[in-house]
Amino acid sequence: MKKRIVVIGGGITGLSAAHRLTELSNEKNLDLDVALLEKTGVLGGVISTIERDGFLIEEGPDSFITTKPWALNLSNRLGLAGEIIETNDEKRRTFVLLDGKLAPLPEGFIMLAPTRIYPFLTTPLFSWKGKARMLMDLFIARRQQSDESLASFVRRRLGREALERVAQPMISGVYTADPEKLSLRATMPQFLEMEERYGSVIKGMYHSYKKRGEGVKRESGARYSLFLSYREGMRTLVDALGKSLPDGSVRLNQTVNSLRPVEGGWEVSTEETVYQASGVVLATPSFAAARLLKAFDEPCASLLSDIEYASSAVVILAYKKEDLSNYAHGFGFVVPTIERSGLIACSFSSEKFSGRAPEGYIVLRAFVGGAINPEKLLLSDSEMIDMVERELGVILGINSRPLFTIVRRYPDAMPQYLVGHLELLDRIKEELAKHRGLEIAGNAYEGIGIPDCVNSGERAAERVLETIQRDSGL
């Protein structure tokens, strides 16, 4: 008898779950019906690639990291290996706004700490007192702690300037988060492991990166050599996943109104249809999952609701390169909150990957809002564009108007892994274990990046199928 599994949510997590179920069904010759329900009219969630006037523009994520292998592995299984491109090698530099001007992050300075001494000692980003304080990390005793905020950790190991000048803007650029509240253990446990193993972040960074060779040592910031994209943009992955699913399995414009356990499985109700399912994968934001679980598991819904989210916006602008008199050759810059700017960061999108802009032109992506500056999201689109143009005009020396601008808002799109997140996650898992054939997945739980979402969706698919097979002998 055919078994149905319903995947709720058509972002990258839900697509990965549905694809994995299809893969396993084919590999094991199972009689399985997969239904993917997406409330909007398109798949992909925040992933969106558009073409305009000869530009290839990423409105959402523009790349994925390879230290977590799941997105790359999925791409290979989908036959996309020939479509993958690397970042432009000669421009792998990150800048930090310092007193209104761009200062390069020192070569070998990775996220929180240096791996090379000379570039660190000669950088203008830190005062001599700040540099001396950072080097004290080599002598400060390790401390055993269950969890602490990222800001607390950086201040304790490396000092205030390290936090204010580099760690805070770099972390805000990745997580759109406040490092005073962000859990170190849930977001960057490798730095805690460095302290525990080497007694020093700097020692740990040195030992970690010396094995990777001079190419990595010349990099700074987010280790861009580890990031990949696709020749035709990130939408390539979404389209390939959608095409890989059986005909009729994708149901767009399907808002799920209720979910409830029934004998032998689950009942999923939309405005048009009621689906009877042996298993369900909830690949939605945690607050949407909480809404569906509230009717039959109030404690679990409450726990899911405890995961906070931040909103952000991206303003995309296209210029002639010659109009940027202060253009710095690199991938973009981050903005410390002490600069009192309306920006979180700005990516030079067309410099990061080739084929994103016609020759002689550049695409800038300015990020606004997040947990640090939520008030900026109250601006209208025109007000936000004016603010971004004004600030970029000063920083990059732009006197002309952009060829075009695009504003994309992402309300409640970025989960905040606050201190205690892993303990909260354990409690959620304990509650969910009561419901056989129900799994949750997404960026709210064990990683925010595209590879994390792919892994989360695939593992949820494997768990729900294993449960169904065990219960029914499928």
C-alpha positions in Angstrom: 0.0 0.0 0.0 1.4 3.4 -1.0 2.5 5.6 1.9 2.3 9.4 1.7 4.8 11.8 3.3 3.8 15.5 3.3 6.6 18.1 3.4 5.3 21.5 4.5 7.5 24.3 3.2 9.1 24.8 -0.2 12.3 26.6 0.7 15.7 24.9 0.4 15.0 22.8 3.5 11.7 21.4 2.3 13.0 20.9 -1.3 16.0 18.9 0.1 13.7 16.8 2.3 11.4 16.0 -0.7 14.3 15.2 -2.9 15.9 12.9 -0.3 12.6 11.1 0.1 12.4 10.7 -3.7 16.0 9.4 -3.8 15.4 6.9 -1.1 12.2 5.7 -2.6 13.9 5.1 -5.9 17.0 3.4 -4.3 14.9 1.1 -2.2 12.1 0.6 -4.7 9.5 1.9 -2.2 5.9 2.7 -3.0 6.1 6.2 -1.7 4.0 9.4 -2.5 5.8 12.6 -1.6 3.7 15.8 -1.5 5.5 19.2 -1.1 3.2 22.0 0.0 4.3 25.6 -0.5 2.2 28.5 0.6 3.5 30.9 -2.1 3.6 30.6 -5.9 7.3 29.9 -6.1 9.8 27.5 -4.6 13.1 28.4 -3.0 12.2 30.6 0.0 14.7 33.4 0.3 16.8 32.1 -2.6 16.0 34.3 -5.6 18.1 35.1 -8.7 16.9 37.5 -11.3 18.2 39.0 -14.5 17.9 42.7 -15.3 19.6 44.8 -18.0 22.4 42.3 -18.4 23.0 41.9 -14.7 22.6 38.6 -12.8 21.3 39.6 -9.4 21.1 37.6 -6.2 18.2 39.0 -4.1 18.9 36.4 -1.3 21.9 34.2 -0.5 24.7 34.4 -3.1 26.8 31.4 -2.2 27.3 28.3 0.0 30.3 27.2 2.1 32.1 23.9 1.5 33.4 23.2 5.0 29.9 21.8 5.5 29.7 19.4 2.6 25.9 18.8 2.2 25.1 21.5 -0.4 28.1 20.5 -2.5 27.2 16.8 -2.2 23.6 17.5 -3.2 24.8 19.6 -6.2 26.9 16.7 -7.4 24.0 14.2 -7.1 21.9 16.6 -9.1 24.4 16.8 -11.9 25.4 20.4 -11.2 29.1 19.9 -10.8 29.8 21.7 -14.1 27.7 24.7 -13.1 29.7 25.4 -9.9 32.0 28.4 -9.8 34.5 29.7 -7.2 35.0 33.2 -5.9 37.3 35.5 -7.8 40.8 34.7 -6.4 42.4 38.1 -6.9 39.8 40.0 -5.0 39.4 37.9 -1.8 39.6 40.8 0.7 37.2 42.1 3.3 37.1 45.7 4.5 35.9 47.2 7.8 34.5 50.7 8.1 36.9 52.7 10.3 36.1 56.3 11.0 34.0 56.5 7.9 36.7 55.0 5.6 37.5 51.5 4.5 40.3 49.7 6.2 41.3 46.2 5.0 41.0 43.3 7.4 44.6 42.1 7.9 45.7 39.2 5.9 45.2 36.0 7.8 42.7 37.6 10.2 39.8 35.1 10.3 36.5 36.2 11.9 37.8 36.8 15.5 41.6 36.5 15.6 44.8 36.8 13.6 46.8 33.9 12.2 49.7 36.1 10.9 51.6 38.5 13.2 53.0 41.1 10.8 49.7 42.1 9.1 48.1 42.2 12.5 50.7 44.4 14.0 50.6 46.9 11.1 46.9 47.2 10.7 45.2 50.6 11.6 42.1 48.7 12.8 43.3 48.5 16.3 45.3 50.7 18.7 48.6 49.5 20.1 46.8 49.0 23.4 44.1 47.0 21.6 46.7 44.8 19.9 48.5 44.2 23.1 45.2 43.2 24.7 44.5 40.7 21.9 47.9 39.1 22.3 47.1 38.5 26.0 44.9 35.7 24.7 48.1 33.7 24.5 48.4 33.8 28.3 44.8 34.0 29.7 43.8 30.8 31.4 41.0 28.7 29.8 37.6 28.8 31.5 35.1 26.0 31.6 31.6 27.3 30.8 28.4 25.6 29.6 27.6 28.5 27.3 28.2 32.2 27.0 27.5 35.0 24.6 29.9 35.5 21.7 30.5 39.1 22.9 31.4 37.9 26.4 33.8 35.3 24.9 35.6 37.8 22.7 35.9 40.4 25.4 37.2 37.8 27.8 39.8 36.3 25.4 40.7 39.2 23.1 39.4 42.4 24.5 36.9 45.2 23.8 38.5 46.5 20.6 38.5 43.0 19.0 34.8 42.8 19.7 33.8 46.3 18.6 36.1 46.6 15.5 35.9 43.1 14.0 34.0 40.4 15.8 30.7 42.3 16.1 30.5 43.5 12.5 31.6 40.2 11.1 29.1 38.3 13.3 26.3 40.7 12.5 27.1 40.4 8.8 26.6 36.6 9.0 23.8 36.3 11.6 22.2 39.8 11.5 22.4 39.3 15.3 23.5 41.0 18.5 26.7 39.2 19.7 25.8 40.2 23.3 22.9 37.7 23.1 24.3 35.2 20.5 25.3 31.7 21.8 28.9 30.9 21.2 28.4 27.2 21.5 25.5 27.2 19.1 27.1 29.4 16.4 30.8 29.1 16.5 31.8 26.2 18.8 35.2 25.9 17.0 36.4 28.9 19.0 35.4 27.4 22.3 37.1 24.2 21.2 40.3 26.1 20.5 40.2 27.6 24.0 39.6 24.1 25.5 42.3 22.4 23.5 45.0 25.0 23.1 44.2 27.4 25.9 44.2 30.3 23.4 42.1 31.3 20.4 45.2 32.7 18.6 47.1 29.4 19.1 44.1 27.4 17.9 43.7 29.6 14.8 47.3 29.2 14.0 47.3 25.5 14.3 44.1 25.2 12.3 45.1 27.3 9.4 48.8 26.7 8.9 47.8 23.3 7.4 45.8 25.0 4.7 48.8 26.7 3.0 49.7 30.2 2.0 46.5 30.7 -0.1 44.4 30.7 3.0 46.9 32.8 4.9 46.5 35.6 2.4 42.8 35.7 2.9 40.9 37.6 5.6 37.4 37.7 7.0 35.1 34.9 6.0 37.6 32.5 4.1 36.1 33.2 0.7 38.0 30.4 -1.0 35.6 28.0 0.7 32.5 29.6 -0.9 30.9 28.5 -4.2 28.0 29.5 -6.3 26.6 28.6 -9.7 27.2 30.1 -13.1 23.6 31.2 -13.5 23.1 32.0 -9.8 21.8 30.2 -6.7 18.4 29.7 -8.3 20.1 26.9 -10.2 19.9 24.7 -7.1 16.3 25.4 -6.5 15.3 24.7 -10.2 17.3 21.5 -10.2 15.6 20.3 -7.0 12.1 21.2 -8.3 12.7 19.3 -11.6 14.0 16.3 -9.7 10.7 15.7 -8.0 8.0 13.5 -9.5 5.3 15.2 -11.5 2.5 16.4 -9.4 4.4 16.2 -6.1 4.8 20.0 -5.8 1.7 21.9 -4.8 2.1 25.7 -4.8 -0.2 28.3 -3.2 -1.1 25.7 -0.5 -1.4 27.3 2.9 -1.6 24.6 5.6 -4.3 25.6 8.1 -4.0 22.7 10.5 -2.1 19.6 11.4 -3.3 16.8 13.7 -2.4 13.3 14.6 -4.9 10.6 13.5 -4.9 6.9 13.6 -2.1 5.6 11.5 -0.5 8.9 10.8 -1.4 12.6 10.3 -4.0 14.8 8.7 -2.8 18.0 7.0 -5.5 20.5 6.0 -5.2 23.3 3.5 -8.0 25.6 2.2 -8.6 23.2 -0.7 -7.6 19.7 0.4 -7.2 17.4 3.3 -4.1 15.2 3.0 -3.9 11.9 4.9 -0.2 11.1 5.6 1.9 8.5 7.2 4.6 11.1 8.0 5.1 14.8 7.9 8.2 17.0 7.7 7.7 20.5 8.9 10.2 22.6 7.0 8.9 26.0 8.1 10.2 28.7 10.4 9.8 27.6 14.0 7.0 30.1 14.7 5.0 28.6 11.8 5.7 25.1 13.2 4.5 26.3 16.6 1.2 27.5 15.1 0.5 24.1 13.7 1.6 22.1 16.8 -0.3 24.3 19.2 -3.6 22.4 18.7 -2.2 19.1 20.0 1.1 19.9 21.8 1.0 23.2 23.6 4.4 22.7 25.5 6.3 21.9 22.2 4.6 24.9 20.5 5.7 27.1 23.3 9.3 26.0 23.1 9.3 26.5 19.3 7.9 30.0 19.9 10.9 30.8 22.2 13.2 30.9 19.2 13.5 34.6 18.3 13.9 35.9 14.8 15.4 39.1 13.3 14.3 40.9 10.1 16.5 42.5 7.5 16.5 44.1 4.1 18.8 44.3 1.2 19.2 47.3 -1.1 20.7 46.3 -4.5 22.3 49.1 -6.6 24.0 49.0 -10.0 26.7 51.5 -11.0 29.4 52.1 -13.5 32.7 51.2 -11.8 34.2 54.5 -12.8 31.6 56.3 -10.7 33.1 54.8 -7.5 36.1 57.1 -6.8 36.9 55.3 -3.5 36.4 51.7 -4.8 38.4 49.2 -2.9 39.3 45.9 -4.7 37.6 43.3 -2.6 34.3 41.5 -1.8 32.8 44.2 0.4 32.9 45.7 3.8 31.3 45.3 7.2 30.2 48.1 9.5 30.8 48.2 13.3 27.9 49.6 15.3 30.3 52.1 16.8 30.4 53.8 13.4 26.7 54.8 13.9 25.8 53.8 10.4 22.5 52.6 9.0 24.3 49.7 7.3 25.2 46.3 8.5 27.4 45.5 5.6 27.8 45.9 1.9 28.8 43.2 -0.6 30.4 43.9 -3.9 28.4 41.1 -5.4 29.7 41.3 -9.0 33.3 41.3 -7.8 32.8 38.2 -5.7 31.6 36.0 -8.6 32.2 36.5 -12.3 29.3 36.9 -14.7 27.2 39.0 -12.4 27.5 42.4 -14.2 28.5 43.6 -17.7 32.1 44.7 -18.2 32.8 48.0 -16.5 29.8 47.8 -14.1 29.3 46.7 -10.5 26.5 45.5 -8.3 26.4 46.5 -4.6 24.2 44.8 -2.0 23.7 46.8 1.1 22.3 45.1 4.2 20.0 47.0 6.6 18.2 46.2 9.9 18.9 43.0 11.8 18.9 42.7 15.5 21.3 45.6 15.8 19.3 48.2 13.8 15.7 47.0 13.7 14.4 50.6 13.6 15.9 51.1 10.1 13.3 48.6 8.8 10.6 51.1 9.6 11.8 53.2 6.7 9.8 53.1 3.4 11.6 51.7 0.4 12.4 55.2 -1.0 13.7 56.3 2.4 15.8 53.2 2.7 17.2 53.7 -0.8 18.0 57.4 0.0 19.8 56.4 3.2 21.9 53.7 1.5 22.8 55.9 -1.4 23.8 58.7 0.9 26.0 56.5 3.1 27.6 54.6 0.2 28.2 57.9 -1.6 30.4 59.0 1.2 32.2 55.7 1.8 32.8 54.8 -1.8 33.0 58.3 -3.3 29.8 58.0 -5.5 28.4 61.2 -6.9 26.1 59.7 -9.6 22.7 58.0 -9.2 22.6 54.2 -9.6 21.4 52.7 -12.9 18.7 50.9 -10.9 17.8 50.0 -7.3 16.0 47.0 -5.8 14.7 46.6 -2.2 14.0 43.2 -0.8 12.7 42.8 2.7 13.0 39.6 4.7 10.7 39.8 7.8 11.4 37.3 10.5 13.8 35.4 8.3 16.9 35.0 10.5 16.6 32.8 13.6 18.6 34.1 16.6 20.7 31.4 18.3 20.6 33.0 21.7 22.5 31.8 24.8 20.9 28.6 25.9 19.8 27.7 22.3 21.2 24.1 22.4 19.4 23.4 25.7 16.2 24.7 24.2 16.7 22.5 21.2 17.2 19.5 23.4 13.8 20.2 25.0 12.1 20.6 21.7 13.5 17.3 20.5 12.3 15.6 23.7 8.8 16.9 23.1 8.8 15.9 19.4 9.9 12.4 20.2 6.3 11.8 21.5 4.9 12.2 17.9 5.9 9.3 15.6 6.2 10.3 12.0 6.6 14.0 12.6 9.9 15.8 12.0 10.9 19.4 12.0 13.7 20.9 9.9 15.1 24.3 8.9 17.5 27.1 9.8 16.0 27.6 13.2 17.7 24.6 14.8 21.2 23.5 14.0 22.7 26.0 11.4 21.5 28.9 9.3 23.5 28.4 6.1 22.3 26.7 2.9 24.4 23.5 3.6 22.8 23.4 7.1 19.3 23.6 5.6 20.1 20.9 3.1 21.4 18.6 5.9 18.5 19.4 8.1 15.9 18.6 5.4 17.7 15.4 4.3 18.1 14.1 7.9 14.5 14.8 8.7 13.5 12.9 5.6 15.6 9.9 6.5 14.2 9.9 10.1 10.5 10.1 9.1 11.0 7.4 6.4 12.8 5.1 8.9 9.9 5.5 11.4 7.3 4.7 8.7 9.3 1.7 7.5 9.7 0.4 11.1 6.0 0.8 11.9 4.5 -0.5 8.6 7.1 -2.8 7.1 7.3 -0.7 4.0 
